[in-house]
Amino acid sequence: MAHVFRGRTLSEARGAAEAELGPELIVLQKRKVKRKGISGMLGATEFEIEAGRPVSTAMLAEKLRERQEERKAATASLFTPAAYDDEDHPARPGVHDLHRLHDEVRAMRAMLFRMSKHPSRLQNELLDLRRTVDTMMPSATTPTTRTPRLDQLLESSGVDGALARDIVLSVRKQAGGTKLSQPQLIDAYRDALADRIRVRPWPLAADERQLIALIGPPGVGKTTTAAKIAAHAISKLNKTVTFISCDTFRIGAVEQIKRFAKLLDSPLMIVKKREDLHRAVKQASTDLILIDTSGRGPTSANSVETGLADTEAFEGLTRQVMLCLPASIRYSDTSGVADTYRSCSPTTIAVTKLDLTSAPGGLIHGTAYTELPVSTLCMGQRVPEDIAPATAGRILDYLSPRRQFN
């Protein structure tokens, strides 16, 4: 049976679902909906997750064993107990058991049909299901997929979902069937992470005129990141900057970026439509154009965010569209965010709020799902200090610092 949970963010809705259904829940649908009450009438939105408990093979097997014991007890007076102890030939399930199994199979087919409309989400859920089955039913000739020591490394890094399974398989392949010491396990784990890290020089490394647009969910730190990039460009590289804000929906958003623009003595333009954005870009004459979006995502064909994909409208500019993801984002939530902003044609990932988590799996979750490289790291509120170019070594040390295991 599916249950519906809501939250201001996907993470909040997911947390509510996990609190009731457990961490092994299956997410059937994710969507953005109008918030209930007066705030919803004013246009406020929130995220809604439809989820259910996974089909439990172990629970079904336990019920079958209980029925087998009941049949043994009912006929104990007719035959010796030894007649029922044939371990090589377990009792056949009864008619009611088969009906129940058929019902569960039909329910799973219906769920898969609904999810087939979102191929990437279906693929992620199937990979998670496969990882669960591999963990529950290891082969007699294959080493156990997960170990407590490896689980500790994954948990400390915040790496989960299908990506965690792939990394486990890589570590197991490196081990070659032998038991690794703690230092060897850490080296194998870091090697598996390093193979999946993708980086690109951050946008300010280029000399030509640039357009940098920041997209991503509300509250991820897009405006602060824009201010950091602008302050760095002005103070360190002696570049001129123009701000363009599309965030006319969030209360106080325009005032916030106005303060940054005033402090940096940079022009600011406010746009509400796709054509307004293109017009503002053409009017700007600075070395760098920074676009701060609302976080609502491409809601229509004429929305500002969809205009970011029009490369022809930005002729003469090097275009960078940075998908901002928090460092704490789970792999399953990454898919929903990436799918929402796919039509903006992002080019890189900026990982934000590294200072607010000790398990920054978002450093690699976004890359693993989207195949986009990470270009920028943000780790605090200070402008412009708390921003840095992304490097493979820096990301690896965030995910798996050696000093943590000494």
N, C-alpha and C positions, 0 to 999 in steps of 0.2 A: 504494500500500500504506500502511495506517495504522500509526502508531507511537504508543506510549503513554509519557507522561512524568509524573513525579510531583514534587511539591515541597510545602514547608510552607505556601506561599502560591500564589495563582494566578500572580503575577508570577514566582516562582521556577520553577514548572512551565513557564510560557511561555518563560522564559529557557533552560531545558534543551532545550526543543523547537527554539528558534531556533538554538541552538548546533549542533544536528545537522542540521536541515532547512533552515536559512536563514531570514531575516526575512520572506520572502514565503510562508511556510507557510499552509496552510488548517487552521483548528481545526474538527474535526468534532464533538467533544463536550467538555464540562467537567463534572466532578462531584466531590463530596467523598466520600472513601472512608476506610476504616479503615486506619491506618498499619500497616505490616508489623512483625512481631516482638512483643516484650513490650509495648512502648508501645501498640501497637494493641489488645492484649488488655485494656489498662487504659482503653481508650476514646479514645485519641488518634487524631486524624484528620489527613488531608492532602488536597491537591487533585491531581486527575488530569486530564490533558489527552490527548485522542486527536487526533492531527494527522497530516497527510500533505503531501507536496510538491504544489504546484498543477500542474494540467495545463499543460504548456508548449507553446503554439502555435509559438513560435520554434524549439523543438527538433524538433517534428514537421516543420516546414517545411524545416529543415536536412537531416533524413533524406530527405525527398522530393527535395531538390536533389542529395544524394549518389547516390541511385538513378538520377536522370536522367543524371548524369555517367557512371555505370557503364554505362548503356545506350548512351550515345554512344560510349564506348570500345570496347564489344563490337561495334559495327557500323561502326566507323571505316573499315574496309577496303572496305566496300561503297559508301559514299556520301561525297561531299565534306563536310568539317566544317561548311561553311556551311549544310547542310541541317538542322543541329541548333541553329542560333543564332537561332531565331525567338522574339524576346523578347515579341512581342505574343500568342503562343499557347503558353504553357508546356505541357510534357508532362503528359498525364493520369496521375494516380497509378495504380500497379499494384494488383492484387487484394490483395496482402499489406498494402499501405499502407492500403487501405480497411478491411480487417479490423481493423488496429490502431486506426484512427480510430474504428471502431464500438465496439471494446472500451473505449476511453477515454470515449466518449460514454455508454456503459452505466454505467461506473464513476461518472461525474459524476452521472448520473440517480439512482443508488443513494445517493450522498452527499447530494444535494438532498432525497431522500425522507426520509432520517434527520433532516436539519436542519429539514424542514418541521414537525416536531413542536415546534420552538422558533422561532416566526415572527420574533421580534426578532433572534435570532442569524442566521437565514437572511437577513434583510434586510441586516444589517451585512456579511455575507460577500459577498453579491451586489453591494453598493455598492463594496466593496473590489475585487472582480473587475472591475467596470465601470471603476473608476479605473485599474486596471492596463492594461486594454485600451485606454482612451483615451490613456494615456501611450505605449504601444507602437505604436499605429496612429493618429497624428494625421491629421486631414483635410487635404487639400491646400489648402483655402481657409480653414482655421481656425488661429489661432496655437497653437503648442505649449502644452499645458496646464501643464506644469511647466517652470520655469527654475531654473538653479543659485542665483540670488539668492533666489528665493521658497522654494526648498528649504531654504536656510540659515535663513530666518526661521522656517519650520515646525519645523525641527530644534531651533533655539534655544528655541522655546516649548514643545517636547515635544508638539505637536499632530500626531496621526496618524490613520490609518484613514479611515473615510467622512467624518469631519468635516474632515480635511485636504483631501479632494477638493472638498467644498462650498466651503471657503474659497478654494481656488484658482480655482474657477469664478467666485466673487464678485469676486475681484481682477481676473480677466480681463475680466469684464463692465464693471468700473469703467474699465479701461484702454481699452476700446472699440477694440481692434485696434492701438493705438499703443504704442510702447515707452516704459515709464516710467523716469524717473531714479530713483536710489536713494532720495532723500527722498520722491518721489511714491509709490514702491512701498511704503515703510514706512507712509505715511499710508493707502494703500489697504488694506494688510494690517491695520492697527489698526482701520480702519473695519469691515472684515469680521469681526474678532474682537468689536468692540463690539456689532455687530448680534446676536450670539449669546450675549452675557453676560446672565444673569438674576440679579437679587439681590432680597433681601427684608430688611427691618429685622431685626436679630438679636433673638432672643427677649427679652433683658433690656430692650428698649426699651418693652415693655408694662408697664402699671401693675397689671393685675389678677393674681389668683392664677394660677400657671402650673404645668404639668407638662411637663418637658423630658426626653425619652427619647433616649438615644444608641445607635444601632445601626450595624452595620458589621462587617467581617471582623476576626478576631483580630489584635492587634498594631498596629491603625491609630491607637491613642491615645485610645480612648473614655474610659477612667478618668481620664487626665490632663486631657482636655478637660472632663469633669464637674467636676473639682477647680477648674479655672480659672474656669468659669462660677460655681461656688458662691462662690469667694473674691471674685470681682468683685461678685457680688450682695450679699455680706455687707459688704465693706469700702467699696464705692463707693455702693451704693444702700440700705444699712441694711436689707436684707431677711433674713428667717429662711429656713433651708434644711433640708430633709430628704433624706437619701440613701437610695435603695433599690437594692440590688445583686442582680442575677440571675446573676452570674458565680460559680457554685459549682463550675465544672469546671476552670478554669485554676488551676494551682498558684500560690498566693500572691496570687491576685486579691482575695480577701476581706480579707487582711491589708493590702494596699495601700490599698484604699478606707477601711478602718478607721483607718489613720493619717491620711488626709486629713480624715475626719469628726472625729477627735479634735482635730486641729490647729485646725479651724474651729469646734469646739464645737457640732457639729450631730448630731442623731440619725441612726442608721443602722439600716435593717431589711433582712434577708436573706430573699429569697423564691425558691422553686423551682418553683412551679406558677402557672398562669394565675389561678386563683381567689385564691391567696395575694397576687398582685400587686394585684388589685382591692381586696382587704381592706386591704392596707398603705396604698394610696392614700387610702382612706376614713378611715383612722386618722390620717393626717398632717394637721396643722393649720397648717403653716408657709406662708409666702408663695410659696415655690418648692419643688417636688418634683423631684428629679433621679434618673432611672432609668438605671443603668449595666448594659447587657446583656452576655451572655457572648460574643457574636460567633459562636455556633454557628448562628444563623439559626432560622427557624420549622421545627423538626424534626417537629412533630406538631400536631394540632389543639388539644392542651392545653398546648403549650409557652408559656413566659412571653411570648416575642416576639409570638405571635399575639394575645395579649391587648392589645397596644398599639393595635390597630385598633378596639377596642371603645369608640367615642367616648361611648356612653351611660354607661359605667362611670366616666367622668371628668367627670361633670356638675358645673358650677360652676368648672371649671378651663379655662384656655386651653391646649389640647393642642399640643405641638410634638414631632415625632419627627424627629430629625436623623440623616440617613444620613452617616456619616463615611467619607470617601474620602481616601487619601493623594494629595498633590500630584503624585506621579510616576506615577500609575496610567495605563496605556495605554487607548486608546478600546476596544479589543477586550476587555480585562479588565473594563472598566466594565459592560459588558452582563451578564456573569456575576454580578457583585456585586449590581447593581440587581435582576436577576431573582430572586436568592436572598432579598432582603429586601422584595420588592414587597408581600407579604401583610401587612407591618407598617404599610402606608399611611404612608410617610414624607412629611413636609411640606416639609422644607428639606434642604440639603446643608451639612455642615461639612467644609471642606478642611483636612487636617492635614499636619504635617511639611513645611511650606513651606521650612524651613531645611535640609532634607536633599536638595534637588534644585535644579539650575539650569535645569531644563526642566519647569516646573509645568503640564503640559497637563491635569492633573486638575482644574484650576480651571474648565475649560470642558467637559471630556469628560463629566462627570456630568450637567451641565445639558443638553448636547446629546442625550444618550441618554434621560434620564428626564423632561426638561422641568421639573425641579424647580429652584427658585432657590437660589442660595448665600446663606447668612445669616451664616456664621461662618468666620473664618480663624485657623488656629493655626500658629505658626512657631517653636516651641521648647519646652523643658521647664520654663521658669520659671512659677511660679504666684504671682499671676494675670497677670503682665505679658505673656506671649507669646500673647495672644488679642486679636482685634479684630473689629469688625463688618465685614461684606463690603460693599464699594461697587464700583460699576462701574469707577471710575477706578483704585482700588487693584488690582483684578484685572487690568485692562488693563496697568498698569505692571509687574506681576509677569510677565505673558505676553510683553510686548514693550516693555521699557524703552527709551526714546529714547536715553539716554546710551550704551547698548550699541553703537549704530550710528553714533555721532558720530566 
